[in-house]
Amino acid sequence: MTDLDTLAQEALAAVAAADDLEHLDEVRVRFTGKRSALTGVQKAMRDLDPDERRARGQALNAFRSAFQAAFEARREALGSAALATRLEAERLDLTLPPRRLPPGRPHLLTQVEQEMVDVFVGMGYQVAEGPEAEAGSYNFDLLNIESDHPARQEMDTIYVDGFDDVVLRTHTSPVQARVMTRQAPPIAVVCPGRTYRADAVDATHSPVFSQVEGLVVDEGVTMGDLRGTLLAFSRAMFGHERRIRLRPSFFPFTEPSAEVDVSFEGAAGHHGWLEILGAGMVDPNVLTACGIDPERYTGFAFGIGIERVAMLRHGVADIRDLYEADARFLARF
C-alpha cells in the first residue's frame, strides 16, 4: 500500500508538471500504460489473500479515479492554453483595411461602343441587332451590291463552309436591310456589332472588327440632317470644339456618298483632319428593294469603325493592341 501511495503522489505530481499535451500523454503512458508500475501492482494482487486483495483493489480504484480526474483537468487547461496561443498567432486585425484589389472594367472597345451607342440613343435612335452569319441577300443584294462586285469575292468576304450564300457579315448594314424590310418608316436605328473581312493582320487592319452603323428613313430627310447628326456625334465623342467636313466618295448603298473627317489639334500647334467614317443618303434602289417608296421617303446611313474611334481618342497606334489582351495595355483605360 505504501508503494501505491508513493506511486500516486509521483503520478499526480507528474501530471501537474506537464507543460504541453504531448508531455501529458507521456505521463499517462508512464503511470497507467501496459508496462507501467501500476500494471506490476495489479499482477501482484493474485498472490494476496482475499482481505488484502480487496483493500488493494479499493486503493487501485482510488488511484485511477484521482489520476483520471487530475489528467482530464490538466488536459483541458493545456488545451485551452494551446488554443489561446494559436488564436493569438493567427489573429486577424480587423481594424486594418483589406488588401486593395484593382477593380475590373469593360474592355476599351466595349467602353467606346457603349459611349457611341449612348450618343445616338440620346438623339432618339433605337438599337437594332442581327446575326453575324448572314444571308447574301441581306449582306449584298438588298444593299445594291451587284453580283459581280469585287466585295463578293473570297479575297474580301469570308463564306461559311457548306452554304452557298451564307457569309460572315462584312458590315452591319444587313441589320439596316432587315429593319427596312420589317418596319415601315419613320425609322431611326443604330446597329452595333462585329464584322468580318478577309484581311491580313497589320497595324491598321484586322479580319475581325466592330462597327456602329446608323439609319434614318422618313419623309423629308436631307443631307443637312446627316451632317448635323454627324457633327453632334463628333463633338460628343471628341470635344465640343471639333468641326467636320464631308468629302465626296462612293458606296453602293448610298447616293450621294461621303467620307467624313473630324478636325484635330495636336502638339506644338499642329492641326488637320482625320477620317472617321463613311456616310451618305440611302440609295433609292435600296429603299425599293426593301419595300419602301423612294418617291415618298428618303434617308441617310453611316458606318463608324469602333476601333478607329478608340485609336483616335486614346492614341493607340496599333490595332493589334486592342485584341492581344495584354493586361498592362488594358489597365490604362
Secondary structure, 3 states (H helix, E strand, C coil): CHHHHHHHHHHHHHHHHCCCHHHHHHHHHHHHCCCCHHHHHHHHHHHCCHHHHHHHHHHHHHHHHHHHHHHHHHHHHHHHHHHHHHHHHCCCCCCCCCCCCCCCCCCHHHHHHHHHHHHHHHCCCEECCCCCEEEHHHHCHHHCCCCCCHHHCCCCCCECCCCCCEEECCCCHHHHHHHHHHCCCCEEEEEEEEEECCCCCCCCCCCEEEEEEEEEEECCCCHHHHHHHHHHHHHHHHCCCCCEEEEEEEECCEEEEEEEEEEEECHHHCEEEEEEEEEEEECHHHHHHCCCCCCCCEEEEEEEEHHHHHHHHHCCCCHHHHCCCCHHHHCCC
